[in-house]
Amino acid sequence: MSDDKNLRPATRIVEAGRRKEWTQGVVNTPVWRASTILFDTVADLRAAVASPNDRLYYGRRGTPTQWSLADALTELEPGAAGTMLYPSGVAAVAMALLSVLKPGDELLMVDSTYEPTRAFCRNVLGPMGIATHYYDPLAGAAIADLFTEKTRAVFMESPGSLTFEVQDVPAICAAAKACGIVTLLDNTWATPLFFPAIGHGVDLTILACTKYVVGHSDAMLGSVTANAERFEALRRTTHQFGQHVGPDDASLGSRGLRTLDVRLRQHQAGALEVARWLETHPGVARVLHPALPSCPGHEVWQRDFLGSTGLFSFVMAGGDDAARADLVDNLDHFGIGFSWGGYESLALPVDPRPLRTATGWAAEGPLVRLHIGLEDPADLIADLRRGLDRFVERR
């Protein structure tokens, strides 16, 4: 494969991670299933022990199946030093944070974060003696006002996965860097194709690869990509916690990655068509989609992002939880379930109110989160129209 550093993302996503010594002459890296690795001599064994990274050493340290995916994800982040893989997005968040924090440190966590991240801070970091303080997603450079001598890291999620506020990541990173504070970003919504995080100043960028990287709702996977200053600590922490991704899941991640560019563009087009239609319906109070001017932080999205994806929310114009449940239950083309990023559309009732501590959440009605899959958006709109028309008639 070419080593041209100026390749465009669509080309890089096809070619990245496909070293000849890994693919062995076939298009896809074979699935290596291994625990024990055999050495020809004691000298070979000792050489592997002395330098175990990215070479056959022991199954938990990986094989070309895992390395090829990690290498590809690294290549999608210009300026990155390396990527570690994890069995889920939550595991990726946990290892990224634990590679940075120690007892006595303070973490600044965005108030719009994914609920399992908040639970990890409360149930794991707290008992370890690591304090978590939540901040307004729209703080921007004003985040510096919250820094103390104990602040060690700032965690961002942009946009937030329920309410979709877009953070000023470059401004936050600049403020943190000036004070020697590490920055982490959950970049699952945009992926490095639409937001190359390392290039915007982030130290560790996290993906729940279960979503768009895998893309087919059939494997759990996470990743953390780090710059040169943070990668060795990340790798060391990962190995010490025994984190490992099975070769079959890594292979599914690599398979999904190759079509990520075309899938994201289709998710983007379908979601924008649905979101713009929802803005016109009397049963909808507002639509929370970063590419729409009405979404908080839209101007930052317009400045920094290269595209939008399939996940967004809308607020119903009045009604209660029962009305929302009736709407979601009777949709024909939307599944009801957690996760997103697959080819299928999903609808999920969500309530940000109990998850906020630094900022409040108030809305005109209940919130519904949609993931727009690869179906024809006209069919999805017709489905939503039937449900919302019924809601308006009964309201």
C-alpha positions as CSV (number, residue, x, y, z in Angstrom):
1,M,0.0,0.0,0.0
2,S,1.1,3.6,-0.6
3,D,2.9,5.5,2.1
4,D,1.8,8.9,0.7
5,K,0.9,11.1,3.7
6,N,-1.2,13.4,1.5
7,L,-3.8,10.8,0.6
8,R,-7.4,11.9,0.9
9,P,-9.5,10.2,3.7
10,A,-11.6,8.0,1.3
11,T,-8.4,6.5,-0.2
12,R,-6.6,6.2,3.2
13,I,-9.6,4.3,4.7
14,V,-9.3,1.7,2.0
15,E,-5.5,1.3,2.1
16,A,-4.6,1.9,5.8
17,G,-3.4,-1.0,7.9
18,R,-2.9,-3.4,5.0
19,R,0.8,-4.1,5.3
20,K,1.9,-6.9,3.1
21,E,3.4,-8.8,6.0
22,W,0.0,-8.8,7.6
23,T,-2.2,-9.5,4.6
24,Q,0.1,-12.1,3.2
25,G,-1.0,-11.3,-0.4
26,V,-4.8,-11.3,0.1
27,V,-7.0,-8.2,0.3
28,N,-8.0,-8.6,3.9
29,T,-5.8,-9.4,6.8
30,P,-6.5,-13.0,7.8
31,V,-8.1,-13.8,11.1
32,W,-5.3,-15.0,13.4
33,R,-6.8,-16.9,16.4
34,A,-4.0,-17.4,18.9
35,S,-3.1,-17.5,22.6
36,T,0.3,-19.2,22.7
37,I,3.0,-18.1,20.3
38,L,5.8,-20.6,19.7
39,F,9.4,-19.5,19.3
40,D,12.2,-21.4,17.6
41,T,14.8,-20.8,20.3
42,V,15.1,-19.5,23.8
43,A,17.0,-16.5,22.3
44,D,14.0,-15.7,20.1
45,L,11.7,-15.9,23.2
46,R,13.9,-13.6,25.1
47,A,14.1,-11.1,22.2
48,A,10.3,-11.0,22.1
49,V,10.1,-10.5,25.9
50,A,12.5,-7.6,25.5
51,S,10.5,-5.9,22.7
52,P,6.9,-7.3,22.7
53,N,5.0,-4.5,21.0
54,D,3.6,-5.1,17.5
55,R,5.2,-8.5,17.1
56,L,4.0,-12.0,17.8
57,Y,4.6,-12.5,21.5
58,Y,1.4,-13.7,23.3
59,G,-2.2,-13.7,22.1
60,R,-3.3,-11.0,24.6
61,R,-0.8,-8.6,23.0
62,G,-2.4,-9.1,19.6
63,T,-1.8,-10.5,16.2
64,P,-1.8,-8.9,12.7
65,T,-5.7,-9.1,12.8
66,Q,-5.8,-6.6,15.7
67,W,-2.7,-4.6,14.6
68,S,-4.1,-3.9,11.1
69,L,-7.2,-2.3,12.5
70,A,-5.3,-0.3,15.1
71,D,-2.9,0.9,12.5
72,A,-5.7,1.9,10.1
73,L,-7.4,3.9,12.9
74,T,-4.1,5.6,13.7
75,E,-3.6,6.6,10.0
76,L,-7.0,8.3,10.0
77,E,-5.8,10.7,12.7
78,P,-2.9,12.8,11.3
79,G,-0.4,13.5,14.1
80,A,-1.4,10.4,16.1
81,A,1.3,8.0,17.5
82,G,-0.8,4.9,17.9
83,T,-4.2,3.2,18.7
84,M,-5.2,0.6,21.3
85,L,-8.3,-1.5,20.9
86,Y,-10.9,-2.5,23.5
87,P,-13.9,-4.8,23.8
88,S,-16.4,-1.9,24.0
89,G,-16.6,1.8,23.9
90,V,-17.1,2.0,27.7
91,A,-13.8,0.0,28.1
92,A,-12.1,2.5,25.8
93,V,-13.3,5.4,27.9
94,A,-12.2,3.7,31.1
95,M,-8.7,2.9,29.9
96,A,-8.2,6.4,28.5
97,L,-9.1,8.0,31.8
98,L,-7.1,5.6,33.9
99,S,-4.1,6.2,31.8
100,V,-4.2,9.8,32.8
101,L,-5.6,10.0,36.3
102,K,-4.4,9.0,39.8
103,P,-5.8,9.4,43.3
104,G,-6.0,13.0,44.3
105,D,-6.5,14.3,40.7
106,E,-9.5,16.2,39.5
107,L,-11.3,15.6,36.2
108,L,-13.5,18.1,34.3
109,M,-16.3,16.2,32.6
110,V,-18.7,17.7,30.1
111,D,-22.2,17.7,31.5
112,S,-23.7,16.2,28.3
113,T,-21.6,13.1,28.4
114,Y,-22.8,9.6,27.7
115,E,-24.4,8.1,30.8
116,P,-22.0,5.1,31.2
117,T,-19.1,7.6,31.2
118,R,-20.8,9.5,34.1
119,A,-21.4,6.2,35.9
120,F,-17.7,5.2,35.5
121,C,-16.7,8.6,37.1
122,R,-19.2,8.1,40.0
123,N,-18.7,4.4,40.7
124,V,-15.0,3.8,39.8
125,L,-13.1,7.1,39.8
126,G,-14.9,8.5,42.9
127,P,-14.0,5.6,45.2
128,M,-10.4,5.8,43.9
129,G,-10.1,9.3,45.2
130,I,-10.4,11.0,41.8
131,A,-12.9,13.9,41.9
132,T,-15.1,14.6,38.8
133,H,-16.5,18.1,38.3
134,Y,-19.1,18.7,35.5
135,Y,-19.0,21.7,33.2
136,D,-21.3,23.4,30.6
137,P,-20.8,21.8,27.2
138,L,-20.7,25.4,25.7
139,A,-18.0,26.6,28.0
140,G,-15.3,26.9,25.3
141,A,-12.2,28.8,26.3
142,A,-13.9,29.8,29.6
143,I,-13.1,26.2,30.8
144,A,-9.9,27.8,32.0
145,D,-11.9,29.4,34.8
146,L,-12.6,26.0,36.3
147,F,-9.0,24.8,36.4
148,T,-7.4,24.2,39.8
149,E,-3.9,23.0,40.7
150,K,-5.4,19.5,40.9
151,T,-7.1,19.5,37.5
152,R,-5.4,16.8,35.5
153,A,-7.7,16.2,32.5
154,V,-10.7,17.6,30.6
155,F,-13.1,15.2,28.9
156,M,-15.2,16.3,26.0
157,E,-18.0,14.6,24.0
158,S,-18.9,16.7,20.9
159,P,-21.7,16.7,20.1
160,G,-23.3,15.3,23.2
161,S,-25.1,12.0,22.4
162,L,-28.5,13.1,23.7
163,T,-28.8,16.8,23.4
164,F,-26.1,17.4,20.7
165,E,-24.4,20.5,21.9
166,V,-21.2,21.0,19.8
167,Q,-18.2,21.9,21.9
168,D,-15.4,24.3,20.9
169,V,-12.8,21.6,21.1
170,P,-9.8,23.7,19.8
171,A,-10.5,26.4,22.3
172,I,-10.8,23.9,25.2
173,C,-7.6,22.1,24.1
174,A,-5.6,25.4,23.8
175,A,-6.7,26.4,27.3
176,A,-5.8,23.0,28.7
177,K,-2.5,22.8,26.9
178,A,-1.4,26.2,28.4
179,C,-1.8,24.7,31.8
180,G,-0.4,21.2,31.2
181,I,-3.8,19.5,31.3
182,V,-4.6,16.4,29.3
183,T,-7.6,16.5,26.9
184,L,-9.8,13.5,25.9
185,L,-12.6,13.4,23.4
186,D,-15.4,10.9,22.8
187,N,-15.5,11.3,19.0
188,T,-17.9,8.5,18.2
189,W,-20.5,10.7,16.5
190,A,-18.2,12.3,13.9
191,T,-15.4,9.7,13.7
192,P,-12.0,10.9,12.4
193,L,-13.4,11.2,8.9
194,F,-15.6,14.2,9.9
195,F,-13.5,15.4,12.8
196,P,-9.8,14.5,12.9
197,A,-9.4,15.1,16.7
198,I,-5.6,14.9,17.1
199,G,-5.2,17.6,14.5
200,H,-7.6,19.8,16.5
201,G,-5.4,19.5,19.6
202,V,-6.9,16.5,21.4
203,D,-4.5,14.2,23.3
204,L,-6.6,11.1,23.4
205,T,-9.5,10.5,21.1
206,I,-12.0,7.7,21.8
207,L,-14.4,5.8,19.6
208,A,-17.1,3.3,20.4
209,C,-16.3,1.4,17.3
210,T,-19.4,-0.7,17.9
211,K,-21.2,2.2,16.2
212,Y,-20.0,3.5,12.8
213,V,-16.7,1.7,12.5
214,V,-18.3,-1.8,12.8
215,G,-21.4,-0.4,11.1
216,H,-23.5,-3.6,11.0
217,S,-24.7,-4.0,14.7
218,D,-22.9,-7.3,15.1
219,A,-19.8,-6.6,17.2
220,M,-18.7,-4.7,20.3
221,L,-15.5,-2.8,19.9
222,G,-13.8,0.4,21.2
223,S,-10.6,2.3,20.4
224,V,-8.4,5.1,21.8
225,T,-6.0,6.9,19.5
226,A,-3.3,9.0,21.2
227,N,-0.6,11.5,20.4
228,A,3.1,10.9,21.1
229,E,2.9,12.4,24.6
230,R,0.2,10.1,25.8
231,F,0.4,6.8,23.8
232,E,3.0,4.9,25.9
233,A,1.0,5.5,29.1
234,L,-2.1,4.4,27.3
235,R,-0.5,1.2,26.0
236,R,1.0,0.5,29.4
237,T,-2.3,0.9,31.2
238,T,-4.1,-1.2,28.6
239,H,-1.7,-4.1,29.0
240,Q,-1.7,-3.9,32.8
241,F,-5.6,-4.2,32.9
242,G,-5.4,-7.1,30.5
243,Q,-7.6,-5.5,27.8
244,H,-7.9,-7.5,24.7
245,V,-10.1,-7.6,21.6
246,G,-10.8,-11.0,20.0
247,P,-9.7,-11.5,16.4
248,D,-13.1,-12.1,15.0
249,D,-14.4,-8.8,16.4
250,A,-11.3,-6.9,15.2
251,S,-11.9,-8.5,11.7
252,L,-15.5,-7.2,11.7
253,G,-14.2,-3.8,12.7
254,S,-11.7,-3.8,9.8
255,R,-14.5,-4.9,7.4
256,G,-16.8,-2.1,8.5
257,L,-14.0,0.5,8.4
258,R,-13.5,0.0,4.6
259,T,-16.9,1.3,3.8
260,L,-17.1,3.9,6.5
261,D,-16.7,6.9,4.2
262,V,-19.6,5.9,1.9
263,R,-21.8,4.8,4.8
264,L,-21.3,8.1,6.7
265,R,-22.2,10.1,3.7
266,Q,-25.4,8.2,3.2
267,H,-26.2,8.5,6.9
268,Q,-25.5,12.2,6.7
269,A,-27.8,12.7,3.6
270,G,-30.7,10.7,5.0
271,A,-30.5,12.3,8.5
272,L,-30.5,15.8,7.1
273,E,-33.5,15.1,5.0
274,V,-35.4,13.7,7.9
275,A,-34.3,16.4,10.3
276,R,-35.3,19.2,8.0
277,W,-38.7,17.6,7.4
278,L,-39.2,17.2,11.2
279,E,-38.6,21.0,11.6
280,T,-41.7,21.6,9.5
281,H,-44.1,19.4,11.4
282,P,-46.4,20.9,14.0
283,G,-45.9,18.0,16.4
284,V,-42.2,18.9,16.7
285,A,-41.0,21.8,18.9
286,R,-37.4,21.7,17.8
287,V,-34.7,19.5,16.2
288,L,-31.3,19.0,17.8
289,H,-29.0,18.3,14.9
290,P,-25.6,19.9,14.8
291,A,-25.9,20.8,11.0
292,L,-29.0,22.8,11.6
293,P,-28.5,26.5,12.6
294,S,-30.9,26.1,15.6
295,C,-28.7,23.5,17.3
296,P,-26.5,24.9,20.2
297,G,-22.9,25.1,18.9
298,H,-23.9,24.9,15.2
299,E,-21.4,27.7,14.3
300,V,-18.6,25.6,15.8
301,W,-19.8,22.5,13.9
302,Q,-19.8,24.6,10.7
303,R,-16.2,25.8,11.4
304,D,-14.6,22.6,12.5
305,F,-16.5,19.5,11.1
306,L,-16.3,18.0,7.7
307,G,-19.8,16.5,7.8
308,S,-22.6,15.2,10.0
309,T,-23.8,11.7,10.7
310,G,-27.1,9.9,11.4
311,L,-27.7,10.5,15.1
312,F,-29.9,13.4,16.4
313,S,-32.8,14.2,18.6
314,F,-36.1,16.0,18.4
315,V,-38.4,17.6,21.0
316,M,-42.1,16.8,20.8
317,A,-44.4,19.8,20.9
318,G,-46.0,19.0,24.2
319,G,-47.3,15.6,25.3
320,D,-46.0,13.3,28.0
321,D,-44.1,10.1,28.3
322,A,-47.2,8.0,27.3
323,A,-47.6,10.1,24.1
324,R,-43.9,9.6,23.3
325,A,-44.1,5.8,24.0
326,D,-47.2,5.6,21.7
327,L,-45.3,7.4,18.9
328,V,-42.2,5.2,19.2
329,D,-44.1,2.0,19.6
330,N,-46.0,2.5,16.4
331,L,-43.2,3.3,14.1
332,D,-42.8,0.7,11.4
333,H,-39.2,1.4,10.2
334,F,-37.5,2.3,13.4
335,G,-36.3,-0.3,15.8
336,I,-36.3,0.4,19.6
337,G,-32.9,-0.3,21.1
338,F,-29.7,1.0,22.4
339,S,-26.6,1.8,20.4
340,W,-26.6,3.2,16.8
341,G,-24.3,3.4,13.8
342,G,-25.7,0.3,12.1
343,Y,-27.5,0.2,8.8
344,E,-30.9,0.2,10.5
345,S,-32.8,3.1,11.9
346,L,-33.6,3.4,15.6
347,A,-35.9,5.5,17.8
348,L,-35.2,5.8,21.5
349,P,-37.1,7.8,24.2
350,V,-34.5,9.7,26.3
351,D,-34.6,12.1,29.2
352,P,-31.5,14.2,29.9
353,R,-32.8,15.8,33.1
354,P,-31.6,13.3,35.7
355,L,-28.2,13.2,33.9
356,R,-27.4,16.9,34.3
357,T,-25.6,18.4,37.3
358,A,-23.8,21.5,36.0
359,T,-26.5,22.6,33.5
360,G,-30.2,22.1,33.5
361,W,-32.4,20.7,30.7
362,A,-35.8,22.0,30.0
363,A,-37.9,21.3,26.9
364,E,-41.3,21.9,25.4
365,G,-42.0,18.2,25.5
366,P,-40.4,14.7,25.6
367,L,-37.2,14.0,23.7
368,V,-36.8,11.3,21.1
369,R,-33.4,10.3,19.7
370,L,-33.2,9.0,16.2
371,H,-30.6,7.2,14.3
372,I,-31.2,7.4,10.6
373,G,-29.9,4.2,8.9
374,L,-29.5,3.4,5.2
375,E,-33.2,3.1,4.4
376,D,-34.8,5.4,1.9
377,P,-35.5,8.6,3.9
378,A,-38.8,9.1,2.1
379,D,-40.0,5.9,3.8
380,L,-38.7,7.0,7.2
381,I,-40.4,10.4,6.8
382,A,-43.7,8.8,5.9
383,D,-43.4,6.6,9.0
384,L,-42.7,9.6,11.2
385,R,-45.5,11.6,9.6
386,R,-48.1,9.0,10.4
387,G,-47.0,8.9,14.0
388,L,-46.7,12.6,14.5
389,D,-50.0,13.3,12.8
390,R,-51.6,10.9,15.2
391,F,-49.9,12.6,18.1
392,V,-51.1,16.1,17.0
393,E,-54.7,14.8,16.6
394,R,-54.7,13.3,20.1
395,R,-52.9,16.2,21.8
